[in-house]
Amino acid sequence: SQQGEEDPQALSIQEGENATMNCSYKTSINNLQWYRQNSGRGLVHLILIRSNEREKHSGRLRVTLDTSKKSSSLLITASRAADTASYFCATVGEETSGSRLTFGEGTQLTVNP
Amino acid sequence: GAGVSQSPRYKVAKRGQDVALRCDPISGHVSLFWYQQALGQGPEFLTYFQNEAQLDKSGLPSDRFFAERPEGSVSTLKIQRTQQEDSAVYLCASSLAALLGYTFGSGTRLTVV
């Protein structure tokens, strides 16, 4: 079963704008990860944030984590047409064996040139 | 190899047929996971290996699904007597260590007709 929910389910923006995607989860976590998936391809790991971290940056990506609200956000700044993809958050639970990932439903981002 | 390799890329099976899906993880990666992704959904956990030991198979949907990793590297996911609801993309992921990001393969798209 899916861990939580992502919103929006779909997001369409113009090139150069910022895109914000949100993720909520249900159980206590060890870390939360964001992945990107282009149509018909595998998932690409973007960024990992640990439960004791609040914010993390990687290039044009900014991730925040609020464990009190069990939520995370992914911000992509200065978006490009090549950023068009599905974005998934995934959690590793505190008591999960083997660090398995539990994924959300994903946000489909479309960046229009 | 440089990444996680899965084969075949596409598989069409007649209902009732057995199929075998192969995953070649990154050399040296201890952890290996299988996920099932239905169209428009996030991936769902199937099973987890640490080296050759299958430590968690709680996500396998029925006893028709079987996975193995006999020498701790290549893994095979076998589905017996396939049914239409087995149609999905099957993703394999590997990781060097727990609590790090995972590298996913491009997946095998299984269509049962």
gemmi code that builds the backbone of each chain (N, CA, C; Angstrom):
import gemmi

chains = {
    "A": [
        ("SER", (0.847, -1.186, 0.000), (0.000, 0.000, 0.000), (0.881, 1.234, 0.000)),
        ("GLN", (0.381, 2.328, -0.538), (1.138, 3.543, -0.622), (1.264, 4.169, 0.752)),
        ("GLN", (2.399, 4.825, 0.985), (2.658, 5.470, 2.265), (1.782, 6.678, 2.469)),
        ("GLY", (1.630, 7.474, 1.452), (0.925, 8.727, 1.662), (0.479, 9.320, 0.361)),
        ("GLU", (0.373, 10.608, 0.390), (-0.174, 11.293, -0.765), (0.760, 12.393, -1.224)),
        ("GLU", (0.696, 12.653, -2.528), (1.434, 13.784, -3.058), (0.434, 14.730, -3.691)),
        ("ASP", (0.731, 16.009, -3.588), (-0.108, 16.949, -4.300), (0.752, 18.059, -4.861)),
        ("PRO", (0.380, 18.634, -5.977), (-0.783, 18.201, -6.742), (-0.504, 16.885, -7.485)),
        ("GLN", (-1.534, 16.268, -8.015), (-1.332, 15.068, -8.827), (-0.698, 15.440, -10.156)),
        ("ALA", (-1.047, 16.639, -10.642), (-0.483, 17.107, -11.901), (-0.239, 18.604, -11.795)),
        ("LEU", (0.848, 19.046, -12.402), (1.248, 20.446, -12.339), (1.796, 20.848, -13.693)),
        ("SER", (1.270, 21.946, -14.236), (1.729, 22.442, -15.531), (2.181, 23.878, -15.367)),
        ("ILE", (3.429, 24.168, -15.737), (3.982, 25.509, -15.578), (4.755, 25.906, -16.821)),
        ("GLN", (5.153, 27.171, -16.881), (5.959, 27.665, -17.982), (7.443, 27.589, -17.618)),
        ("GLU", (8.240, 27.399, -18.625), (9.693, 27.370, -18.430), (10.141, 28.627, -17.680)),
        ("GLY", (11.035, 28.431, -16.723), (11.534, 29.561, -15.943), (10.817, 29.735, -14.616)),
        ("GLU", (9.597, 29.223, -14.513), (8.859, 29.303, -13.256), (9.372, 28.247, -12.275)),
        ("ASN", (9.006, 28.440, -11.009), (9.341, 27.448, -9.983), (8.208, 26.438, -9.855)),
        ("ALA", (8.562, 25.206, -9.520), (7.568, 24.149, -9.318), (7.699, 23.621, -7.906)),
        ("THR", (6.585, 23.549, -7.201), (6.580, 23.012, -5.831), (5.651, 21.819, -5.759)),
        ("MET", (6.172, 20.722, -5.236), (5.395, 19.502, -5.052), (5.454, 19.102, -3.590)),
        ("ASN", (4.346, 18.615, -3.077), (4.246, 18.269, -1.664), (3.985, 16.784, -1.482)),
        ("CYS", (4.418, 16.300, -0.340), (4.289, 14.875, -0.036), (3.937, 14.735, 1.439)),
        ("SER", (2.957, 13.907, 1.735), (2.644, 13.608, 3.132), (2.814, 12.116, 3.349)),
        ("TYR", (3.145, 11.750, 4.578), (3.350, 10.339, 4.885), (2.732, 10.042, 6.246)),
        ("LYS", (2.704, 8.759, 6.607), (1.888, 8.378, 7.763), (2.682, 7.872, 8.966)),
        ("THR", (3.831, 7.263, 8.724), (4.557, 6.647, 9.839), (5.852, 7.402, 10.133)),
        ("SER", (6.462, 7.088, 11.244), (7.764, 7.692, 11.566), (8.808, 7.185, 10.579)),
        ("ILE", (9.696, 8.075, 10.191), (10.649, 7.727, 9.135), (12.091, 7.865, 9.583)),
        ("ASN", (12.958, 7.148, 8.885), (14.400, 7.332, 9.028), (14.872, 8.388, 8.027)),
        ("ASN", (14.392, 8.288, 6.789), (14.708, 9.308, 5.801), (13.612, 9.366, 4.743)),
        ("LEU", (13.647, 10.405, 3.946), (12.699, 10.593, 2.846), (13.510, 10.913, 1.604)),
        ("GLN", (13.126, 10.320, 0.498), (13.862, 10.497, -0.753), (12.908, 10.958, -1.842)),
        ("TRP", (13.439, 11.719, -2.772), (12.683, 12.125, -3.951), (13.313, 11.482, -5.179)),
        ("TYR", (12.424, 11.003, -6.061), (12.851, 10.371, -7.305), (12.111, 11.014, -8.467)),
        ("ARG", (12.744, 10.932, -9.617), (12.168, 11.436, -10.858), (12.034, 10.251, -11.814)),
        ("GLN", (10.948, 10.261, -12.595), (10.747, 9.192, -13.559), (10.250, 9.785, -14.866)),
        ("ASN", (11.038, 9.624, -15.895), (10.585, 10.002, -17.223), (9.697, 8.886, -17.766)),
        ("SER", (8.814, 9.239, -18.665), (7.835, 8.292, -19.182), (8.511, 7.032, -19.706)),
        ("GLY", (8.068, 5.875, -19.180), (8.592, 4.603, -19.664), (9.993, 4.264, -19.212)),
        ("ARG", (10.510, 4.996, -18.248), (11.890, 4.750, -17.790), (11.888, 4.427, -16.297)),
        ("GLY", (13.089, 4.081, -15.808), (13.238, 3.813, -14.388), (13.301, 5.096, -13.584)),
        ("LEU", (13.386, 4.936, -12.268), (13.431, 6.095, -11.378), (14.868, 6.547, -11.162)),
        ("VAL", (15.041, 7.855, -11.085), (16.352, 8.434, -10.835), (16.333, 9.112, -9.476)),
        ("HIS", (17.269, 8.744, -8.623), (17.359, 9.321, -7.288), (17.792, 10.777, -7.379)),
        ("LEU", (17.039, 11.676, -6.731), (17.352, 13.097, -6.761), (18.031, 13.552, -5.480)),
        ("ILE", (17.411, 13.241, -4.349), (17.907, 13.800, -3.096), (17.354, 12.985, -1.933)),
        ("LEU", (18.122, 12.887, -0.869), (17.727, 12.189, 0.345), (17.838, 13.148, 1.509)),
        ("ILE", (16.820, 13.196, 2.343), (16.852, 14.034, 3.540), (16.547, 13.148, 4.742)),
        ("ARG", (17.382, 13.262, 5.766), (17.237, 12.422, 6.946), (16.231, 13.054, 7.920)),
        ("SER", (15.732, 12.255, 8.817), (14.662, 12.724, 9.704), (15.114, 13.840, 10.630)),
        ("ASN", (16.419, 13.970, 10.852), (16.911, 15.047, 11.719), (17.321, 16.291, 10.929)),
        ("GLU", (17.051, 16.289, 9.643), (17.334, 17.445, 8.797), (16.035, 18.147, 8.445)),
        ("ARG", (16.113, 19.442, 8.209), (14.921, 20.219, 7.900), (14.908, 20.710, 6.457)),
        ("GLU", (16.085, 20.898, 5.904), (16.164, 21.431, 4.550), (17.449, 20.938, 3.901)),
        ("LYS", (17.357, 20.721, 2.577), (18.528, 20.277, 1.856), (18.474, 20.828, 0.439)),
        ("HIS", (19.636, 21.160, -0.111), (19.702, 21.731, -1.449), (20.594, 20.863, -2.334)),
        ("SER", (20.237, 20.819, -3.617), (21.091, 20.166, -4.598), (20.833, 20.831, -5.938)),
        ("GLY", (21.739, 21.691, -6.356), (21.546, 22.420, -7.613), (20.281, 23.249, -7.570)),
        ("ARG", (19.372, 23.008, -8.515), (18.108, 23.759, -8.566), (17.019, 23.131, -7.678)),
        ("LEU", (17.364, 22.111, -6.926), (16.405, 21.429, -6.070), (16.545, 21.871, -4.621)),
        ("ARG", (15.379, 22.062, -3.986), (15.360, 22.349, -2.557), (14.288, 21.465, -1.927)),
        ("VAL", (14.677, 20.707, -0.929), (13.748, 19.823, -0.237), (13.627, 20.261, 1.209)),
        ("THR", (12.401, 20.281, 1.698), (12.172, 20.537, 3.119), (11.472, 19.334, 3.732)),
        ("LEU", (11.650, 19.181, 5.014), (11.027, 18.087, 5.755), (10.501, 18.615, 7.072)),
        ("ASP", (9.234, 18.348, 7.345), (8.619, 18.716, 8.610), (8.083, 17.434, 9.240)),
        ("THR", (8.845, 16.878, 10.164), (8.449, 15.596, 10.745), (7.248, 15.741, 11.679)),
        ("SER", (7.030, 16.949, 12.201), (5.868, 17.133, 13.083), (4.570, 17.066, 12.281)),
        ("LYS", (4.647, 17.492, 11.022), (3.475, 17.445, 10.147), (3.524, 16.238, 9.217)),
        ("LYS", (4.600, 15.467, 9.300), (4.785, 14.317, 8.404), (4.603, 14.752, 6.949)),
        ("SER", (5.380, 15.754, 6.573), (5.264, 16.245, 5.213), (6.614, 16.717, 4.701)),
        ("SER", (6.722, 16.744, 3.377), (7.929, 17.203, 2.714), (7.524, 17.958, 1.458)),
        ("SER", (8.403, 18.846, 1.016), (8.159, 19.525, -0.252), (9.416, 19.501, -1.092)),
        ("LEU", (9.205, 19.470, -2.392), (10.294, 19.554, -3.370), (10.062, 20.789, -4.212)),
        ("LEU", (11.045, 21.662, -4.238), (10.992, 22.877, -5.053), (12.030, 22.764, -6.152)),
        ("ILE", (11.584, 22.952, -7.377), (12.501, 23.032, -8.512), (12.482, 24.471, -8.989)),
        ("THR", (13.611, 25.127, -8.931), (13.662, 26.536, -9.342), (14.044, 26.645, -10.808)),
        ("ALA", (13.605, 27.747, -11.419), (13.969, 28.048, -12.816), (13.776, 26.814, -13.699)),
        ("SER", (12.553, 26.306, -13.733), (12.289, 25.036, -14.404), (12.616, 25.097, -15.905)),
        ("ARG", (12.913, 23.930, -16.438), (13.232, 23.764, -17.853), (12.305, 22.720, -18.452)),
        ("ALA", (12.135, 22.753, -19.743), (11.286, 21.754, -20.409), (11.771, 20.340, -20.097)),
        ("ALA", (13.072, 20.175, -19.934), (13.647, 18.861, -19.645), (13.288, 18.353, -18.249)),
        ("ASP", (12.729, 19.218, -17.406), (12.298, 18.777, -16.068), (10.961, 18.043, -16.127)),
        ("THR", (10.303, 18.059, -17.273), (9.031, 17.355, -17.427), (9.204, 15.880, -17.110)),
        ("ALA", (8.456, 15.402, -16.108), (8.597, 14.020, -15.636), (7.598, 13.813, -14.504)),
        ("SER", (7.553, 12.591, -13.976), (6.813, 12.319, -12.741), (7.791, 12.345, -11.588)),
        ("TYR", (7.369, 12.923, -10.486), (8.216, 13.031, -9.304), (7.543, 12.284, -8.148)),
        ("PHE", (8.320, 11.429, -7.502), (7.812, 10.613, -6.404), (8.606, 10.871, -5.135)),
        ("CYS", (7.893, 10.959, -4.027), (8.583, 10.893, -2.752), (8.507, 9.459, -2.252)),
        ("ALA", (9.489, 9.069, -1.473), (9.538, 7.713, -0.933), (10.162, 7.771, 0.448)),
        ("THR", (9.587, 7.022, 1.366), (10.081, 7.048, 2.739), (10.701, 5.714, 3.132)),
        ("VAL", (11.666, 5.793, 4.018), (12.213, 4.613, 4.691), (11.783, 4.722, 6.143)),
        ("GLY", (10.991, 3.776, 6.604), (10.459, 3.830, 7.950), (11.518, 3.552, 8.990)),
        ("GLU", (11.245, 3.979, 10.196), (12.191, 3.761, 11.293), (12.424, 2.291, 11.557)),
        ("GLU", (11.376, 1.506, 11.372), (11.487, 0.091, 11.711), (11.434, -0.798, 10.493)),
        ("THR", (11.666, -0.198, 9.336), (11.585, -0.990, 8.110), (12.819, -1.856, 7.957)),
        ("SER", (12.600, -3.097, 7.694), (13.744, -3.981, 7.487), (14.359, -3.718, 6.127)),
        ("GLY", (15.650, -3.629, 6.104), (16.339, -3.498, 4.835), (16.168, -2.167, 4.147)),
        ("SER", (15.581, -1.216, 4.836), (15.456, 0.121, 4.269), (14.618, 0.149, 3.011)),
        ("ARG", (13.563, -0.635, 2.950), (12.731, -0.598, 1.763), (12.025, 0.746, 1.657)),
        ("LEU", (11.778, 1.161, 0.433), (11.124, 2.424, 0.150), (9.623, 2.231, 0.018)),
        ("THR", (8.866, 3.166, 0.563), (7.425, 3.210, 0.362), (7.109, 4.488, -0.384)),
        ("PHE", (6.540, 4.350, -1.571), (6.357, 5.466, -2.486), (4.987, 6.104, -2.351)),
        ("GLY", (4.933, 7.396, -2.678), (3.673, 8.076, -2.864), (3.166, 7.857, -4.285)),
        ("GLU", (2.051, 8.528, -4.608), (1.401, 8.326, -5.905), (2.076, 9.119, -7.019)),
        ("GLY", (2.850, 10.129, -6.635), (3.582, 10.887, -7.637), (2.865, 12.147, -8.118)),
        ("THR", (3.660, 13.085, -8.600), (3.166, 14.313, -9.227), (3.691, 14.350, -10.652)),
        ("GLN", (2.800, 14.518, -11.610), (3.207, 14.642, -13.010), (3.450, 16.120, -13.294)),
        ("LEU", (4.702, 16.469, -13.542), (5.078, 17.853, -13.841), (5.274, 18.025, -15.339)),
        ("THR", (4.624, 19.035, -15.883), (4.826, 19.407, -17.280), (5.353, 20.829, -17.318)),
        ("VAL", (6.506, 21.017, -17.936), (7.088, 22.343, -18.094), (6.981, 22.710, -19.565)),
        ("ASN", (6.213, 23.738, -19.837), (5.966, 24.149, -21.215), (7.020, 25.154, -21.686)),
        ("PRO", (7.599, 24.910, -22.868), (8.650, 25.809, -23.363), (8.088, 27.172, -23.770)),
    ],
    "B": [
        ("GLY", (28.548, -3.503, -14.430), (28.209, -2.415, -15.323), (27.990, -1.119, -14.560)),
        ("ALA", (27.701, -0.080, -15.321), (27.577, 1.230, -14.708), (26.248, 1.397, -14.001)),
        ("GLY", (25.236, 0.663, -14.423), (23.923, 0.833, -13.839), (23.276, -0.507, -13.584)),
        ("VAL", (22.007, -0.449, -13.170), (21.225, -1.664, -12.964), (20.582, -2.037, -14.304)),
        ("SER", (20.790, -3.251, -14.706), (20.304, -3.700, -16.001), (19.178, -4.708, -15.828)),
        ("GLN", (18.081, -4.490, -16.538), (16.958, -5.415, -16.467), (16.629, -5.944, -17.856)),
        ("SER", (16.251, -7.220, -17.890), (15.852, -7.808, -19.168), (14.751, -8.829, -18.944)),
        ("PRO", (13.840, -9.033, -19.921), (13.768, -8.222, -21.125), (13.209, -6.839, -20.828)),
        ("ARG", (13.283, -5.953, -21.756), (12.732, -4.607, -21.594), (11.206, -4.661, -21.676)),
        ("TYR", (10.707, -5.505, -22.557), (9.267, -5.699, -22.724), (8.991, -7.198, -22.812)),
        ("LYS", (7.840, -7.588, -22.233), (7.446, -8.993, -22.298), (5.937, -9.063, -22.444)),
        ("VAL", (5.496, -9.766, -23.473), (4.072, -10.044, -23.644), (3.872, -11.522, -23.373)),
        ("ALA", (3.000, -11.834, -22.440), (2.756, -13.226, -22.072), (1.277, -13.537, -22.219)),
        ("LYS", (0.985, -14.735, -22.647), (-0.403, -15.181, -22.677), (-0.800, -15.594, -21.267)),
        ("ARG", (-2.031, -15.338, -20.929), (-2.523, -15.702, -19.605), (-2.258, -17.181, -19.334)),
        ("GLY", (-1.688, -17.443, -18.176), (-1.361, -18.813, -17.821), (0.089, -19.183, -18.065)),
        ("GLN", (0.800, -18.345, -18.817), (2.204, -18.600, -19.125), (3.082, -18.202, -17.940)),
        ("ASP", (4.219, -18.879, -17.795), (5.207, -18.496, -16.781), (6.202, -17.520, -17.394)),
        ("VAL", (6.655, -16.547, -16.603), (7.663, -15.602, -17.084), (8.790, -15.480, -16.065)),
        ("ALA", (9.962, -15.086, -16.560), (11.120, -14.859, -15.697), (11.736, -13.524, -16.067)),
        ("LEU", (11.906, -12.669, -15.102), (12.454, -11.336, -15.308), (13.810, -11.271, -14.601)),
        ("ARG", (14.781, -10.688, -15.293), (16.150, -10.707, -14.788), (16.611, -9.328, -14.369)),
        ("CYS", (17.404, -9.287, -13.313), (17.998, -8.024, -12.849), (19.481, -8.232, -12.581)),
        ("ASP", (20.307, -7.388, -13.217), (21.747, -7.354, -12.940), (22.036, -6.086, -12.150)),
        ("PRO", (22.279, -6.191, -10.856), (22.522, -4.976, -10.064), (23.924, -4.431, -10.314)),
        ("ILE", (24.186, -3.286, -9.747), (25.525, -2.726, -9.813), (26.465, -3.634, -9.019)),
        ("SER", (27.631, -3.898, -9.595), (28.583, -4.801, -8.961), (28.935, -4.326, -7.560)),
        ("GLY", (28.831, -5.234, -6.602), (29.175, -4.894, -5.226), (28.014, -4.402, -4.385)),
        ("HIS", (26.885, -4.148, -5.026), (25.722, -3.688, -4.251), (25.118, -4.858, -3.488)),
        ("VAL", (25.025, -4.672, -2.192), (24.565, -5.735, -1.316), (23.051, -5.884, -1.353)),
        ("SER", (22.371, -4.742, -1.348), (20.906, -4.751, -1.254), (20.278, -4.743, -2.645)),
        ("LEU", (19.236, -5.548, -2.800), (18.512, -5.599, -4.075), (17.026, -5.687, -3.778)),
        ("PHE", (16.266, -4.872, -4.477), (14.824, -4.788, -4.278), (14.095, -5.016, -5.595)),
        ("TRP", (12.896, -5.576, -5.498), (11.962, -5.633, -6.618), (10.718, -4.835, -6.256)),
        ("TYR", (10.254, -4.043, -7.237), (9.038, -3.268, -7.077), (8.125, -3.535, -8.279)),
        ("GLN", (6.830, -3.362, -8.040), (5.832, -3.473, -9.113), (5.171, -2.107, -9.258)),
        ("GLN", (5.092, -1.612, -10.491), (4.482, -0.308, -10.721), (3.360, -0.432, -11.737)),
        ("ALA", (2.132, -0.229, -11.265), (0.987, -0.211, -12.166), (0.936, 1.145, -12.865)),
        ("LEU", (0.249, 1.193, -13.974), (0.163, 2.414, -14.780), (-0.387, 3.572, -13.959)),
        ("GLY", (0.341, 4.672, -13.924), (-0.130, 5.860, -13.240), (-0.001, 5.820, -11.728)),
        ("GLN", (0.665, 4.801, -11.217), (0.815, 4.643, -9.764), (2.293, 4.714, -9.368)),
        ("GLY", (2.529, 4.857, -8.075), (3.887, 4.753, -7.576), (4.281, 3.292, -7.436)),
        ("PRO", (5.573, 3.014, -7.422), (6.024, 1.628, -7.265), (5.615, 1.043, -5.919)),
        ("GLU", (5.324, -0.242, -5.911), (4.997, -0.943, -4.659), (6.007, -2.053, -4.427)),
        ("PHE", (6.456, -2.140, -3.196), (7.488, -3.094, -2.790), (7.028, -4.538, -2.980)),
        ("LEU", (7.916, -5.357, -3.520), (7.644, -6.788, -3.640), (8.531, -7.592, -2.684)),
        ("THR", (9.860, -7.444, -2.842), (10.754, -8.281, -2.057), (12.138, -7.655, -1.973)),
        ("TYR", (12.929, -8.103, -0.989), (14.236, -7.518, -0.699), (15.256, -8.616, -0.412)),
        ("PHE", (16.441, -8.451, -0.989), (17.565, -9.354, -0.738), (18.725, -8.576, -0.145)),
        ("GLN", (19.406, -9.206, 0.778), (20.713, -8.730, 1.214), (21.684, -9.848, 0.869)),
        ("ASN", (22.551, -9.561, -0.076), (23.362, -10.621, -0.690), (22.429, -11.713, -1.223)),
        ("GLU", (22.635, -12.966, -0.867), (21.778, -14.016, -1.418), (20.560, -14.296, -0.539)),
        ("ALA", (20.488, -13.670, 0.601), (19.392, -13.940, 1.534), (18.174, -13.070, 1.230)),
        ("GLN", (17.038, -13.707, 1.086), (15.789, -12.978, 0.879), (15.223, -12.645, 2.253)),
        ("LEU", (15.398, -11.390, 2.666), (15.050, -10.997, 4.029), (13.605, -10.549, 4.181)),
        ("ASP", (12.975, -10.173, 3.093), (11.600, -9.685, 3.185), (10.905, -10.000, 1.869)),
        ("LYS", (9.854, -10.788, 1.938), (9.063, -11.070, 0.736), (7.601, -10.769, 0.992)),
        ("SER", (7.372, -9.899, 1.937), (6.008, -9.595, 2.354), (5.180, -8.912, 1.277)),
        ("GLY", (5.831, -8.308, 0.274), (5.091, -7.606, -0.757), (4.668, -8.466, -1.938)),
        ("LEU", (5.150, -9.686, -1.991), (4.769, -10.567, -3.111), (3.265, -10.826, -3.027)),
        ("PRO", (2.524, -10.550, -4.116), (1.059, -10.573, -4.041), (0.444, -11.963, -3.932)),
        ("SER", (1.144, -12.978, -4.353), (0.595, -14.335, -4.240), (1.733, -15.340, -4.338)),
        ("ASP", (1.388, -16.601, -4.107), (2.426, -17.627, -4.186), (2.804, -17.940, -5.635)),
        ("ARG", (2.210, -17.222, -6.582), (2.655, -17.380, -7.970), (3.941, -16.599, -8.232)),
        ("PHE", (4.274, -15.698, -7.318), (5.459, -14.865, -7.462), (6.600, -15.459, -6.630)),
        ("PHE", (7.760, -15.543, -7.276), (8.920, -16.123, -6.611), (10.169, -15.377, -7.062)),
        ("ALA", (11.049, -15.061, -6.130), (12.279, -14.359, -6.495), (13.467, -15.081, -5.891)),
        ("GLU", (14.588, -14.996, -6.581), (15.809, -15.611, -6.083), (17.021, -14.792, -6.475)),
        ("ARG", (18.085, -14.994, -5.701), (19.367, -14.318, -5.952), (20.454, -15.266, -5.443)),
        ("PRO", (20.622, -16.371, -6.106), (21.401, -17.490, -5.564), (22.861, -17.198, -5.244)),
        ("GLU", (23.500, -16.304, -5.981), (24.913, -16.029, -5.739), (25.143, -14.611, -5.240)),
        ("GLY", (24.062, -13.967, -4.863), (24.207, -12.634, -4.287), (24.452, -11.527, -5.289)),
        ("SER", (24.249, -11.836, -6.593), (24.390, -10.740, -7.569), (23.131, -10.690, -8.429)),
        ("VAL", (23.090, -11.423, -9.534), (21.925, -11.416, -10.420), (20.703, -11.968, -9.681)),
        ("SER", (19.554, -11.339, -9.951), (18.311, -11.812, -9.348), (17.288, -12.088, -10.444)),
        ("THR", (16.421, -13.041, -10.183), (15.340, -13.370, -11.111), (14.015, -13.331, -10.372)),
        ("LEU", (13.049, -12.643, -10.963), (11.678, -12.634, -10.465), (10.860, -13.518, -11.397)),
        ("LYS", (10.255, -14.533, -10.851), (9.469, -15.467, -11.651), (8.000, -15.334, -11.286)),
        ("ILE", (7.172, -15.300, -12.298), (5.730, -15.264, -12.097), (5.146, -16.461, -12.805)),
        ("GLN", (4.470, -17.293, -12.061), (3.862, -18.501, -12.635), (2.404, -18.235, -12.977)),
        ("ARG", (1.937, -18.892, -14.026), (0.511, -18.848, -14.416), (0.028, -17.392, -14.413)),
        ("THR", (0.668, -16.566, -15.250), (0.377, -15.138, -15.251), (-1.095, -14.853, -15.479)),
        ("GLN", (-1.546, -13.769, -14.847), (-2.919, -13.305, -14.988), (-2.879, -11.851, -15.432)),
        ("GLN", (-4.005, -11.372, -15.927), (-4.048, -10.017, -16.480), (-3.652, -8.967, -15.439)),
        ("GLU", (-4.021, -9.196, -14.199), (-3.700, -8.201, -13.170), (-2.201, -8.140, -12.869)),
        ("ASP", (-1.417, -9.062, -13.419), (0.037, -9.017, -13.254), (0.678, -8.007, -14.210)),
        ("SER", (-0.087, -7.495, -15.158), (0.443, -6.520, -16.102), (0.898, -5.268, -15.358)),
        ("ALA", (2.146, -4.929, -15.523), (2.744, -3.803, -14.791), (4.190, -3.663, -15.258)),
        ("VAL", (4.845, -2.622, -14.755), (6.290, -2.508, -14.929), (6.945, -3.051, -13.658)),
        ("TYR", (7.908, -3.928, -13.831), (8.628, -4.514, -12.698), (10.011, -3.871, -12.641)),
        ("LEU", (10.265, -3.203, -11.537), (11.491, -2.441, -11.358), (12.404, -3.143, -10.367)),
        ("CYS", (13.670, -3.125, -10.667), (14.690, -3.643, -9.773), (15.557, -2.473, -9.323)),
        ("ALA", (15.977, -2.484, -8.077), (16.848, -1.434, -7.549), (17.930, -2.057, -6.689)),
        ("SER", (19.095, -1.448, -6.693), (20.158, -1.933, -5.818), (20.799, -0.775, -5.075)),
        ("SER", (21.444, -1.114, -3.971), (22.085, -0.103, -3.145), (23.320, -0.691, -2.493)),
        ("LEU", (24.332, 0.163, -2.338), (25.578, -0.287, -1.717), (25.381, -0.571, -0.237)),
        ("ALA", (24.563, 0.255, 0.390), (24.356, 0.113, 1.824), (22.981, 0.634, 2.182)),
        ("ALA", (22.516, 0.221, 3.335), (21.227, 0.691, 3.817), (21.266, 2.196, 4.053)),
        ("LEU", (20.112, 2.810, 3.909), (19.915, 4.223, 4.211), (20.634, 5.145, 3.229)),
        ("LEU", (20.979, 4.622, 2.061), (21.474, 5.472, 0.985), (20.446, 5.464, -0.136)),
        ("GLY", (20.668, 6.295, -1.124), (19.788, 6.283, -2.279), (19.938, 4.995, -3.071)),
        ("TYR", (18.939, 4.709, -3.852), (18.913, 3.473, -4.625), (19.073, 3.787, -6.101)),
        ("THR", (19.668, 2.854, -6.835), (19.771, 2.965, -8.282), (18.779, 1.990, -8.884)),
        ("PHE", (17.880, 2.528, -9.698), (16.855, 1.697, -10.312), (17.241, 1.330, -11.739)),
        ("GLY", (16.796, 0.167, -12.156), (16.874, -0.201, -13.558), (15.722, 0.430, -14.320)),
        ("SER", (15.731, 0.256, -15.651), (14.681, 0.838, -16.478), (13.394, 0.043, -16.440)),
        ("GLY", (13.443, -1.148, -15.842), (12.234, -1.921, -15.662), (11.923, -2.872, -16.801)),
        ("THR", (11.071, -3.828, -16.510), (10.495, -4.718, -17.518), (9.002, -4.468, -17.545)),
        ("ARG", (8.499, -4.098, -18.727), (7.052, -3.894, -18.862), (6.424, -5.212, -19.264)),
        ("LEU", (5.627, -5.775, -18.361), (4.947, -7.046, -18.616), (3.493, -6.778, -18.985)),
        ("THR", (3.094, -7.336, -20.103), (1.695, -7.263, -20.530), (1.172, -8.677, -20.664)),
        ("VAL", (0.119, -8.975, -19.937), (-0.492, -10.304, -19.995), (-1.787, -10.198, -20.799)),
        ("VAL", (-1.846, -10.984, -21.880), (-3.013, -10.899, -22.776), (-3.836, -12.190, -22.736)),
    ],
}
model = gemmi.Model(1)
for chain_id, residues in chains.items():
    chain = gemmi.Chain(chain_id)
    for i, (resn, *xyz) in enumerate(residues, 1):
        res = gemmi.Residue()
        res.name, res.seqid = resn, gemmi.SeqId(i, " ")
        for name, pos in zip(("N", "CA", "C"), xyz):
            atom = gemmi.Atom()
            atom.name, atom.element = name, gemmi.Element(name[0])
            atom.pos, atom.b_iso = gemmi.Position(*pos), 0.0
            res.add_atom(atom)
        chain.add_residue(res)
    model.add_chain(chain)
structure = gemmi.Structure()
structure.add_model(model)
structure.setup_entities()
